[in-house]
Amino acid sequence: MLVQTLEIPDEDKNLRVIEFDPDLFYSKKPYEIFIQITLFKGRTIETKKVLFQNIVQELNKKLSIDKDSVFIVLNEQPLENWGLRGGQIASDINIGFNINI
């Protein structure tokens, strides 16, 4: 869903999944699932809306997670804050896909 919605190449994604012990994590009702995504800055509000909807729909469809229990945060970073491909600043290289969608 991230690949399709954000239009990134399938082979160009890095994922880190951290699961917290319920005793070590607190969130107010109705939230039970917290998702934080770090990504390049540049996506439109419309793209973000579609991303949020796609995430909750897939979680509901595949895992029966209540859509209202999902809390999503986008942590957007400008390209100059990313060091890639041997320490090059991302704004100086062709990252291989368009982030202004």
KEZA-694076 format. One record per atom (N, C-alpha, C, CB): residue in three letters; x, y, z; atom name. Coordinates in steps of 0.2 Angstrom, whole numbers. Glycine has a CB too. Layout:
<atoms>
+-----+-------+-------+-------+----+
!   r !     x !     y !     z !  a !
+-----+-------+-------+-------+----+
! ala !     X !     Y !     Z ! CA !
...
+-----+-------+-------+-------+----+
</atoms>
This chain:
<atoms>
+-----+-------+-------+-------+----+
!   r !     x !     y !     z !  a !
+-----+-------+-------+-------+----+
! met !     4 !    -6 !     0 !  N !
! met !     0 !     0 !     0 ! CA !
! met !     4 !     6 !     0 !  C !
! met !    -5 !     0 !     6 ! CB !
! leu !    10 !     6 !     4 !  N !
! leu !    14 !    12 !     4 ! CA !
! leu !    17 !    13 !    -3 !  C !
! leu !    20 !    11 !     9 ! CB !
! val !    19 !     8 !    -6 !  N !
! val !    22 !     8 !   -13 ! CA !
! val !    17 !    11 !   -18 !  C !
! val !    25 !     1 !   -15 ! CB !
! gln !    11 !     9 !   -18 !  N !
! gln !     6 !    11 !   -23 ! CA !
! gln !     4 !    18 !   -21 !  C !
! gln !     0 !     7 !   -23 ! CB !
! thr !     3 !    20 !   -15 !  N !
! thr !     0 !    26 !   -13 ! CA !
! thr !     5 !    32 !   -14 !  C !
! thr !    -3 !    26 !    -6 ! CB !
! leu !    11 !    30 !   -12 !  N !
! leu !    17 !    35 !   -12 ! CA !
! leu !    21 !    35 !   -18 !  C !
! leu !    21 !    35 !    -6 ! CB !
! glu !    19 !    30 !   -23 !  N !
! glu !    22 !    29 !   -29 ! CA !
! glu !    30 !    29 !   -29 !  C !
! glu !    21 !    35 !   -34 ! CB !
! ile !    32 !    25 !   -24 !  N !
! ile !    39 !    23 !   -23 ! CA !
! ile !    41 !    16 !   -26 !  C !
! ile !    42 !    23 !   -16 ! CB !
! pro !    47 !    16 !   -29 !  N !
! pro !    48 !     9 !   -32 ! CA !
! pro !    48 !     4 !   -27 !  C !
! pro !    55 !     9 !   -35 ! CB !
! asp !    46 !    -2 !   -29 !  N !
! asp !    45 !    -8 !   -24 ! CA !
! asp !    51 !   -10 !   -20 !  C !
! asp !    42 !   -14 !   -28 ! CB !
! glu !    57 !    -9 !   -24 !  N !
! glu !    63 !   -11 !   -21 ! CA !
! glu !    67 !    -5 !   -17 !  C !
! glu !    68 !   -13 !   -27 ! CB !
! asp !    63 !     0 !   -17 !  N !
! asp !    66 !     6 !   -14 ! CA !
! asp !    63 !     8 !    -7 !  C !
! asp !    67 !    12 !   -18 ! CB !
! lys !    62 !     3 !    -3 !  N !
! lys !    59 !     5 !     4 ! CA !
! lys !    63 !     2 !     9 !  C !
! lys !    51 !     2 !     4 ! CB !
! asn !    63 !     5 !    15 !  N !
! asn !    66 !     2 !    21 ! CA !
! asn !    60 !     3 !    26 !  C !
! asn !    72 !     7 !    23 ! CB !
! leu !    59 !    -3 !    29 !  N !
! leu !    54 !    -4 !    34 ! CA !
! leu !    57 !    -6 !    41 !  C !
! leu !    49 !    -9 !    32 ! CB !
! arg !    55 !    -3 !    46 !  N !
! arg !    57 !    -5 !    53 ! CA !
! arg !    50 !    -5 !    57 !  C !
! arg !    62 !     0 !    57 ! CB !
! val !    49 !   -11 !    60 !  N !
! val !    43 !   -12 !    63 ! CA !
! val !    45 !   -14 !    71 !  C !
! val !    39 !   -18 !    61 ! CB !
! ile !    42 !   -10 !    75 !  N !
! ile !    44 !   -10 !    82 ! CA !
! ile !    37 !   -12 !    86 !  C !
! ile !    47 !    -4 !    85 ! CB !
! glu !    37 !   -17 !    89 !  N !
! glu !    31 !   -19 !    93 ! CA !
! glu !    32 !   -18 !   101 !  C !
! glu !    29 !   -26 !    92 ! CB !
! phe !    28 !   -14 !   104 !  N !
! phe !    29 !   -13 !   111 ! CA !
! phe !    25 !   -17 !   115 !  C !
! phe !    27 !    -5 !   112 ! CB !
! asp !    27 !   -19 !   121 !  N !
! asp !    24 !   -23 !   126 ! CA !
! asp !    18 !   -18 !   128 !  C !
! asp !    28 !   -25 !   132 ! CB !
! pro !    12 !   -21 !   128 !  N !
! pro !     6 !   -16 !   130 ! CA !
! pro !     7 !   -13 !   137 !  C !
! pro !     0 !   -21 !   131 ! CB !
! asp !    11 !   -16 !   141 !  N !
! asp !    12 !   -13 !   148 ! CA !
! asp !    17 !    -7 !   147 !  C !
! asp !    15 !   -18 !   153 ! CB !
! leu !    21 !    -6 !   142 !  N !
! leu !    25 !    -1 !   141 ! CA !
! leu !    23 !     5 !   136 !  C !
! leu !    32 !    -3 !   138 ! CB !
! phe !    17 !     5 !   134 !  N !
! phe !    14 !     9 !   129 ! CA !
! phe !     7 !    11 !   132 !  C !
! phe !    14 !     6 !   122 ! CB !
! tyr !     6 !    18 !   132 !  N !
! tyr !    -1 !    20 !   134 ! CA !
! tyr !    -4 !    25 !   128 !  C !
! tyr !    -1 !    24 !   141 ! CB !
! ser !   -10 !    24 !   126 !  N !
! ser !   -13 !    29 !   122 ! CA !
! ser !   -20 !    29 !   124 !  C !
! ser !   -13 !    26 !   114 ! CB !
! lys !   -23 !    35 !   123 !  N !
! lys !   -30 !    36 !   125 ! CA !
! lys !   -35 !    32 !   120 !  C !
! lys !   -32 !    44 !   126 ! CB !
! lys !   -41 !    31 !   123 !  N !
! lys !   -46 !    27 !   119 ! CA !
! lys !   -48 !    32 !   113 !  C !
! lys !   -52 !    25 !   123 ! CB !
! pro !   -49 !    30 !   107 !  N !
! pro !   -50 !    23 !   105 ! CA !
! pro !   -44 !    20 !   102 !  C !
! pro !   -56 !    22 !   100 ! CB !
! tyr !   -38 !    23 !   103 !  N !
! tyr !   -32 !    21 !    99 ! CA !
! tyr !   -29 !    15 !   102 !  C !
! tyr !   -27 !    27 !    99 ! CB !
! glu !   -27 !    10 !    98 !  N !
! glu !   -24 !     4 !   100 ! CA !
! glu !   -18 !     3 !    96 !  C !
! glu !   -28 !    -2 !   100 ! CB !
! ile !   -18 !     6 !    90 !  N !
! ile !   -12 !     5 !    85 ! CA !
! ile !   -10 !    12 !    83 !  C !
! ile !   -15 !     1 !    78 ! CB !
! phe !    -3 !    12 !    84 !  N !
! phe !     0 !    18 !    83 ! CA !
! phe !     5 !    17 !    77 !  C !
! phe !     4 !    21 !    89 ! CB !
! ile !     5 !    21 !    72 !  N !
! ile !     9 !    20 !    66 ! CA !
! ile !    13 !    27 !    65 !  C !
! ile !     5 !    18 !    60 ! CB !
! gln !    19 !    26 !    64 !  N !
! gln !    23 !    32 !    63 ! CA !
! gln !    27 !    31 !    56 !  C !
! gln !    28 !    34 !    68 ! CB !
! ile !    27 !    35 !    51 !  N !
! ile !    30 !    34 !    45 ! CA !
! ile !    35 !    40 !    44 !  C !
! ile !    25 !    33 !    39 ! CB !
! thr !    41 !    39 !    43 !  N !
! thr !    46 !    44 !    41 ! CA !
! thr !    47 !    44 !    34 !  C !
! thr !    53 !    43 !    45 ! CB !
! leu !    46 !    49 !    31 !  N !
! leu !    47 !    50 !    23 ! CA !
! leu !    49 !    56 !    21 !  C !
! leu !    40 !    48 !    20 ! CB !
! phe !    51 !    57 !    15 !  N !
! phe !    53 !    63 !    12 ! CA !
! phe !    47 !    68 !    12 !  C !
! phe !    56 !    62 !     4 ! CB !
! lys !    49 !    74 !    13 !  N !
! lys !    44 !    79 !    13 ! CA !
! lys !    42 !    81 !     5 !  C !
! lys !    46 !    86 !    16 ! CB !
! gly !    35 !    82 !     4 !  N !
! gly !    33 !    84 !    -3 ! CA !
! gly !    27 !    81 !    -5 !  C !
! gly !    38 !    81 !    -7 ! CB !
! arg !    24 !    76 !    -2 !  N !
! arg !    17 !    74 !    -4 ! CA !
! arg !    12 !    79 !    -2 !  C !
! arg !    16 !    67 !     0 ! CB !
! thr !     7 !    79 !    -6 !  N !
! thr !     1 !    83 !    -6 ! CA !
! thr !    -4 !    81 !     0 !  C !
! thr !    -3 !    84 !   -12 ! CB !
! ile !    -8 !    85 !     2 !  N !
! ile !   -13 !    84 !     7 ! CA !
! ile !   -17 !    78 !     5 !  C !
! ile !   -17 !    90 !     9 ! CB !
! glu !   -19 !    78 !    -2 !  N !
! glu !   -23 !    73 !    -5 ! CA !
! glu !   -20 !    66 !    -5 !  C !
! glu !   -25 !    75 !   -12 ! CB !
! thr !   -14 !    66 !    -6 !  N !
! thr !   -10 !    60 !    -6 ! CA !
! thr !   -10 !    57 !     1 !  C !
! thr !    -3 !    61 !    -9 ! CB !
! lys !    -9 !    61 !     6 !  N !
! lys !    -9 !    59 !    13 ! CA !
! lys !   -16 !    57 !    15 !  C !
! lys !    -7 !    65 !    18 ! CB !
! lys !   -21 !    60 !    13 !  N !
! lys !   -28 !    57 !    15 ! CA !
! lys !   -29 !    50 !    12 !  C !
! lys !   -33 !    62 !    12 ! CB !
! val !   -27 !    49 !     6 !  N !
! val !   -27 !    43 !     2 ! CA !
! val !   -23 !    38 !     6 !  C !
! val !   -25 !    43 !    -5 ! CB !
! leu !   -17 !    40 !     8 !  N !
! leu !   -13 !    35 !    12 ! CA !
! leu !   -16 !    33 !    18 !  C !
! leu !    -6 !    38 !    13 ! CB !
! phe !   -18 !    38 !    22 !  N !
! phe !   -22 !    36 !    29 ! CA !
! phe !   -27 !    31 !    28 !  C !
! phe !   -24 !    43 !    32 ! CB !
! gln !   -32 !    33 !    23 !  N !
! gln !   -37 !    28 !    21 ! CA !
! gln !   -35 !    21 !    19 !  C !
! gln !   -42 !    31 !    16 ! CB !
! asn !   -30 !    21 !    15 !  N !
! asn !   -28 !    15 !    13 ! CA !
! asn !   -25 !    10 !    18 !  C !
! asn !   -22 !    15 !     7 ! CB !
! ile !   -21 !    14 !    23 !  N !
! ile !   -18 !    10 !    29 ! CA !
! ile !   -24 !     7 !    33 !  C !
! ile !   -14 !    15 !    33 ! CB !
! val !   -29 !    11 !    35 !  N !
! val !   -34 !     9 !    40 ! CA !
! val !   -38 !     4 !    36 !  C !
! val !   -38 !    15 !    42 ! CB !
! gln !   -40 !     4 !    30 !  N !
! gln !   -44 !    -1 !    26 ! CA !
! gln !   -40 !    -7 !    26 !  C !
! gln !   -45 !     2 !    19 ! CB !
! glu !   -34 !    -7 !    24 !  N !
! glu !   -30 !   -13 !    24 ! CA !
! glu !   -29 !   -17 !    31 !  C !
! glu !   -23 !   -12 !    21 ! CB !
! leu !   -28 !   -13 !    36 !  N !
! leu !   -28 !   -16 !    43 ! CA !
! leu !   -35 !   -19 !    45 !  C !
! leu !   -26 !   -11 !    48 ! CB !
! asn !   -40 !   -16 !    43 !  N !
! asn !   -47 !   -18 !    44 ! CA !
! asn !   -48 !   -25 !    40 !  C !
! asn !   -52 !   -13 !    43 ! CB !
! lys !   -46 !   -24 !    34 !  N !
! lys !   -48 !   -30 !    29 ! CA !
! lys !   -44 !   -36 !    31 !  C !
! lys !   -47 !   -28 !    22 ! CB !
! lys !   -37 !   -35 !    32 !  N !
! lys !   -33 !   -41 !    33 ! CA !
! lys !   -32 !   -43 !    40 !  C !
! lys !   -26 !   -39 !    30 ! CB !
! leu !   -33 !   -39 !    45 !  N !
! leu !   -32 !   -41 !    52 ! CA !
! leu !   -38 !   -39 !    56 !  C !
! leu !   -26 !   -37 !    55 ! CB !
! ser !   -44 !   -37 !    53 !  N !
! ser !   -50 !   -35 !    57 ! CA !
! ser !   -48 !   -30 !    62 !  C !
! ser !   -53 !   -41 !    60 ! CB !
! ile !   -44 !   -25 !    61 !  N !
! ile !   -43 !   -20 !    66 ! CA !
! ile !   -48 !   -14 !    65 !  C !
! ile !   -35 !   -17 !    65 ! CB !
! asp !   -51 !   -12 !    70 !  N !
! asp !   -56 !    -7 !    70 ! CA !
! asp !   -52 !     0 !    67 !  C !
! asp !   -59 !    -5 !    77 ! CB !
! lys !   -55 !     3 !    62 !  N !
! lys !   -52 !     9 !    59 ! CA !
! lys !   -51 !    14 !    64 !  C !
! lys !   -56 !    11 !    53 ! CB !
! asp !   -56 !    15 !    68 !  N !
! asp !   -56 !    21 !    73 ! CA !
! asp !   -50 !    20 !    78 !  C !
! asp !   -62 !    21 !    76 ! CB !
! ser !   -47 !    14 !    79 !  N !
! ser !   -42 !    12 !    84 ! CA !
! ser !   -35 !    14 !    81 !  C !
! ser !   -42 !     5 !    86 ! CB !
! val !   -34 !    16 !    75 !  N !
! val !   -28 !    17 !    72 ! CA !
! val !   -26 !    25 !    72 !  C !
! val !   -28 !    15 !    65 ! CB !
! phe !   -20 !    26 !    74 !  N !
! phe !   -17 !    33 !    75 ! CA !
! phe !   -11 !    33 !    70 !  C !
! phe !   -16 !    35 !    83 ! CB !
! ile !   -11 !    38 !    66 !  N !
! ile !    -5 !    38 !    61 ! CA !
! ile !    -2 !    45 !    61 !  C !
! ile !    -8 !    36 !    54 ! CB !
! val !     4 !    45 !    61 !  N !
! val !     8 !    51 !    61 ! CA !
! val !    13 !    51 !    55 !  C !
! val !    12 !    52 !    68 ! CB !
! leu !    14 !    56 !    51 !  N !
! leu !    19 !    56 !    46 ! CA !
! leu !    24 !    61 !    49 !  C !
! leu !    16 !    59 !    39 ! CB !
! asn !    30 !    58 !    49 !  N !
! asn !    36 !    62 !    50 ! CA !
! asn !    40 !    64 !    44 !  C !
! asn !    41 !    58 !    56 ! CB !
! glu !    39 !    70 !    41 !  N !
! glu !    41 !    72 !    35 ! CA !
! glu !    48 !    75 !    36 !  C !
! glu !    36 !    76 !    31 ! CB !
! gln !    53 !    73 !    32 !  N !
! gln !    60 !    76 !    32 ! CA !
! gln !    61 !    79 !    26 !  C !
! gln !    65 !    71 !    35 ! CB !
! pro !    64 !    85 !    25 !  N !
! pro !    67 !    88 !    19 ! CA !
! pro !    73 !    83 !    16 !  C !
! pro !    69 !    95 !    20 ! CB !
! leu !    73 !    83 !    10 !  N !
! leu !    79 !    79 !     7 ! CA !
! leu !    85 !    80 !    10 !  C !
! leu !    79 !    80 !    -1 ! CB !
! glu !    87 !    87 !    11 !  N !
! glu !    94 !    88 !    14 ! CA !
! glu !    95 !    85 !    21 !  C !
! glu !    94 !    96 !    14 ! CB !
! asn !    90 !    82 !    24 !  N !
! asn !    91 !    79 !    30 ! CA !
! asn !    92 !    71 !    30 !  C !
! asn !    85 !    80 !    35 ! CB !
! trp !    93 !    69 !    23 !  N !
! trp !    94 !    62 !    22 ! CA !
! trp !   101 !    61 !    19 !  C !
! trp !    89 !    59 !    18 ! CB !
! gly !   105 !    56 !    22 !  N !
! gly !   111 !    55 !    19 ! CA !
! gly !   111 !    48 !    16 !  C !
! gly !   117 !    55 !    24 ! CB !
! leu !   112 !    47 !     9 !  N !
! leu !   111 !    41 !     5 ! CA !
! leu !   117 !    39 !     1 !  C !
! leu !   104 !    42 !     1 ! CB !
! arg !   117 !    33 !    -1 !  N !
! arg !   122 !    31 !    -6 ! CA !
! arg !   129 !    33 !    -5 !  C !
! arg !   120 !    33 !   -13 ! CB !
! gly !   131 !    31 !     1 !  N !
! gly !   138 !    33 !     3 ! CA !
! gly !   139 !    40 !     6 !  C !
! gly !   143 !    32 !    -3 ! CB !
! gly !   134 !    42 !     9 !  N !
! gly !   134 !    49 !    13 ! CA !
! gly !   133 !    55 !     8 !  C !
! gly !   141 !    49 !    15 ! CB !
! gln !   130 !    54 !     3 !  N !
! gln !   127 !    59 !    -2 ! CA !
! gln !   121 !    62 !     1 !  C !
! gln !   127 !    57 !    -9 ! CB !
! ile !   120 !    69 !     1 !  N !
! ile !   114 !    72 !     3 ! CA !
! ile !   109 !    70 !    -2 !  C !
! ile !   115 !    80 !     4 ! CB !
! ala !   103 !    68 !     0 !  N !
! ala !    98 !    66 !    -5 ! CA !
! ala !    95 !    72 !   -10 !  C !
! ala !    92 !    64 !    -1 ! CB !
! ser !    96 !    78 !    -8 !  N !
! ser !    94 !    83 !   -12 ! CA !
! ser !    99 !    84 !   -18 !  C !
! ser !    93 !    90 !    -8 ! CB !
! asp !   105 !    81 !   -17 !  N !
! asp !   110 !    82 !   -23 ! CA !
! asp !   110 !    76 !   -28 !  C !
! asp !   117 !    82 !   -20 ! CB !
! ile !   106 !    71 !   -26 !  N !
! ile !   106 !    65 !   -31 ! CA !
! ile !    98 !    64 !   -33 !  C !
! ile !   108 !    59 !   -27 ! CB !
! asn !    98 !    59 !   -39 !  N !
! asn !    92 !    57 !   -41 ! CA !
! asn !    89 !    51 !   -37 !  C !
! asn !    92 !    55 !   -49 ! CB !
! ile !    84 !    52 !   -33 !  N !
! ile !    82 !    47 !   -29 ! CA !
! ile !    78 !    42 !   -32 !  C !
! ile !    78 !    50 !   -23 ! CB !
! gly !    76 !    43 !   -39 !  N !
! gly !    73 !    38 !   -43 ! CA !
! gly !    65 !    38 !   -43 !  C !
! gly !    75 !    32 !   -40 ! CB !
! phe !    62 !    43 !   -39 !  N !
! phe !    55 !    43 !   -40 ! CA !
! phe !    53 !    50 !   -38 !  C !
! phe !    52 !    38 !   -35 ! CB !
! asn !    47 !    52 !   -39 !  N !
! asn !    44 !    59 !   -38 ! CA !
! asn !    41 !    59 !   -31 !  C !
! asn !    39 !    61 !   -44 ! CB !
! ile !    42 !    64 !   -27 !  N !
! ile !    39 !    64 !   -21 ! CA !
! ile !    34 !    70 !   -21 !  C !
! ile !    44 !    66 !   -15 ! CB !
! asn !    33 !    73 !   -26 !  N !
! asn !    28 !    79 !   -26 ! CA !
! asn !    22 !    76 !   -30 !  C !
! asn !    31 !    85 !   -30 ! CB !
! ile !    19 !    72 !   -26 !  N !
! ile !    12 !    69 !   -29 ! CA !
! ile !     7 !    70 !   -24 !  C !
! ile !    13 !    61 !   -30 ! CB !
+-----+-------+-------+-------+----+
</atoms>
